[in-house]
Amino acid sequence: MATKTFQKLRVYKLSERLADEIWQTVKTWEPFAKDTIGKQIVRSADSIGANIAEGVGRGTYQDNRRFVKIARGSLYESQHWLRRAYTRNLLNVQQVNTFTAIINDLAHSIKLIPTIYRVIP
């Protein structure tokens, strides 16, 4: 079975990095925080990469654009949950700075996906 190499895309790697950083952070939270904000933020962060992969796998430029928009929405949702987590003292400044750097890079890269898709065989 032939596969598209979405795993090689920088934007996909960034989405994995963000999701993994969030996972490692949420694992340390108390049960109530994990069960409420934690589950939401892990799901939204995981959804970014999942939608990038699905968009590439659909095989058409139009489908890819649609899934990129969904990935972007999941990125914004993740930002929302990170803001809530910080406000509720679940994140420290260093964690926020780490997440912010990844998110800024990811947000810029997500804008480029439709262009990148055209060159993937």
Beta strands, then each sheet from edge to edge (+ up, - down):
end
